[in-house]
Amino acid sequence: RWVRDPALRVQGKVRRAFTLSKAENDWLSYHKQVRLGVFLNLPPLEFKNPKGEYDGISAEYARRIGAIVGLDLQPIPKDSVEELHRLIAEGRLDVIPLLAENPRRAKDMLFTRPYVSFPLSLVTREQSGFATSIASLSGRKVGISRRFGNAEQLKEKLPNIHFVETETLDAGMRSLA
């Protein structure tokens, strides 16, 4: 459903058997309901569909895994990474399906291998000219979403770029208009 060309779809075609450890099975036996910390405005990854339901690529992964291991998944929508981080630290969430690992988060949370990755892109105003390299951005303002998992690392590694944080990608795009 998320890949437009049917020839490139692998859904249902790839099957990998897996076994859970005793500790994992024990955990599952005591946790039939899992609270997911989710965003509802990051299409196509996570969003609220027209029926008001949690949907998207991440939601589909969560549903499939939940069905395989017998979990009842309860999406708990929140608006900020900071709020999700606080709730998981307080034990009020169990899983955040769509959160990139960074050094600060790794202090408080365990991360799996990424199950999806997306290339980054740079969007400029037409009159600003094409950015030919990272060096060409030196001294310029570059918008970045607070929700982008590696925003802090980019700021540290690229101190000559003036990063302007926006709450969402949409807000960043609107600021270019």
C-alpha positions as CSV (number, residue, x, y, z in Angstrom):
1,R,0.0,0.0,0.0
2,W,2.9,2.4,0.7
3,V,4.9,1.4,-2.4
4,R,3.2,2.7,-5.6
5,D,4.8,0.2,-8.0
6,P,3.3,-3.3,-7.3
7,A,6.4,-5.0,-8.7
8,L,8.5,-3.5,-5.9
9,R,6.2,-4.5,-3.1
10,V,7.5,-7.3,-0.8
11,Q,4.6,-7.3,1.7
12,G,3.6,-10.8,2.4
13,K,6.4,-12.3,0.2
14,V,9.2,-12.2,2.7
15,R,8.9,-14.5,5.7
16,R,11.6,-14.9,8.3
17,A,11.1,-17.3,11.1
18,F,12.1,-16.0,14.5
19,T,12.1,-17.4,18.0
20,L,11.8,-15.4,21.2
21,S,13.9,-16.0,24.2
22,K,12.5,-17.2,27.5
23,A,12.8,-13.7,28.9
24,E,10.9,-12.2,25.9
25,N,8.2,-14.8,26.2
26,D,7.9,-14.2,30.0
27,W,7.6,-10.4,29.3
28,L,4.9,-11.0,26.7
29,S,2.9,-13.2,29.1
30,Y,2.7,-10.4,31.6
31,H,2.2,-7.5,29.1
32,K,-0.7,-8.3,26.8
33,Q,-1.4,-4.6,26.4
34,V,1.4,-2.4,25.1
35,R,1.1,1.4,25.2
36,L,2.6,3.0,22.0
37,G,3.7,6.6,22.1
38,V,2.8,7.9,18.6
39,F,2.7,11.1,16.5
40,L,-0.4,11.7,14.4
41,N,1.0,14.2,12.0
42,L,4.0,12.6,10.3
43,P,2.5,11.1,7.1
44,P,3.2,8.6,5.7
45,L,5.0,7.3,8.8
46,E,2.4,8.0,11.5
47,F,-0.8,10.0,11.1
48,K,-4.5,10.0,11.8
49,N,-6.5,8.7,8.9
50,P,-9.9,10.1,7.7
51,K,-11.6,7.7,10.1
52,G,-9.6,9.1,13.0
53,E,-7.5,6.0,13.4
54,Y,-3.8,5.7,14.0
55,D,-2.3,4.8,10.6
56,G,0.9,4.8,8.5
57,I,3.9,2.7,7.8
58,S,4.9,2.6,11.5
59,A,1.4,1.7,12.5
60,E,1.3,-1.1,10.1
61,Y,4.6,-2.6,11.4
62,A,3.3,-2.3,15.0
63,R,0.0,-4.0,14.1
64,R,1.7,-6.9,12.3
65,I,4.2,-7.5,15.1
66,G,1.3,-7.2,17.7
67,A,-0.7,-9.8,15.7
68,I,2.3,-12.2,15.5
69,V,3.1,-12.1,19.2
70,G,-0.4,-11.6,20.5
71,L,-0.3,-8.0,21.8
72,D,-3.0,-5.5,22.2
73,L,-1.5,-2.2,21.1
74,Q,-2.9,1.0,22.5
75,P,-1.7,4.1,20.6
76,I,-1.2,7.1,22.8
77,P,-0.8,10.2,20.6
78,K,1.5,13.0,21.8
79,D,2.7,16.2,20.1
80,S,6.4,16.3,21.0
81,V,9.4,14.0,21.3
82,E,10.1,15.5,24.7
83,E,6.7,14.5,26.0
84,L,7.2,10.9,24.7
85,H,10.6,10.8,26.2
86,R,9.2,11.9,29.6
87,L,6.3,9.4,29.5
88,I,8.5,6.5,28.7
89,A,11.0,7.5,31.4
90,E,8.0,7.6,33.9
91,G,6.9,4.1,32.8
92,R,3.6,5.5,31.3
93,L,4.6,4.3,27.8
94,D,6.1,1.0,26.7
95,V,7.2,1.6,23.1
96,I,7.8,4.5,20.8
97,P,7.7,2.9,17.3
98,L,9.0,5.9,15.4
99,L,12.0,7.4,17.2
100,A,15.5,7.7,15.9
101,E,18.3,6.9,18.3
102,N,20.7,9.6,19.4
103,P,23.2,9.7,22.3
104,R,20.9,11.6,24.7
105,R,17.9,9.2,24.1
106,A,20.2,6.1,24.3
107,K,20.9,7.0,28.0
108,D,17.2,6.3,28.9
109,M,15.9,3.9,26.2
110,L,16.7,0.7,24.4
111,F,16.6,0.8,20.6
112,T,16.1,-1.9,18.0
113,R,17.8,-1.8,14.6
114,P,16.0,0.7,12.4
115,Y,13.1,-0.9,10.4
116,V,12.7,2.0,8.0
117,S,15.0,4.7,6.7
118,F,14.5,7.8,4.7
119,P,17.0,10.0,2.9
120,L,17.2,13.6,3.9
121,S,16.6,16.3,1.4
122,L,17.3,20.0,1.4
123,V,14.6,22.4,0.2
124,T,15.4,26.0,-0.6
125,R,13.6,29.1,-2.0
126,E,14.1,29.4,-5.7
127,Q,15.8,32.8,-5.3
128,S,18.2,31.3,-2.6
129,G,20.1,29.2,-5.1
130,F,21.1,25.6,-5.1
131,A,23.1,24.3,-2.1
132,T,26.0,22.4,-3.7
133,S,27.6,21.1,-0.5
134,I,27.4,21.3,3.3
135,A,30.1,24.0,3.1
136,S,27.8,26.1,0.9
137,L,25.4,26.2,3.9
138,S,27.9,27.8,6.2
139,G,26.5,31.0,7.8
140,R,23.0,30.3,6.4
141,K,19.8,29.5,8.2
142,V,18.7,25.9,7.8
143,G,15.4,24.7,9.2
144,I,15.2,21.4,10.9
145,S,12.3,19.7,12.6
146,R,12.6,19.2,16.4
147,R,11.3,15.7,15.7
148,F,14.2,14.8,13.5
149,G,16.2,12.3,15.6
150,N,19.6,13.6,14.8
151,A,19.0,17.4,15.0
152,E,21.3,17.7,18.1
153,Q,24.1,15.8,16.4
154,L,23.8,17.9,13.3
155,K,24.1,21.1,15.4
156,E,27.2,19.7,17.1
157,K,28.9,18.5,13.9
158,L,28.0,21.6,11.8
159,P,28.4,24.6,14.0
160,N,28.8,27.0,11.1
161,I,25.2,26.5,10.1
162,H,22.5,28.4,11.9
163,F,19.8,25.8,12.5
164,V,16.3,27.1,13.0
165,E,14.1,24.5,14.7
166,T,10.5,24.0,13.6
167,E,7.9,21.9,15.4
168,T,7.0,20.0,12.2
169,L,8.2,19.5,8.6
170,D,5.1,21.3,7.4
171,A,5.9,24.4,9.6
172,G,9.4,24.4,8.1
173,M,8.0,24.3,4.6
174,R,5.6,27.1,5.3
175,S,8.5,29.2,6.6
176,L,10.1,29.0,3.1
177,A,7.0,30.3,1.4
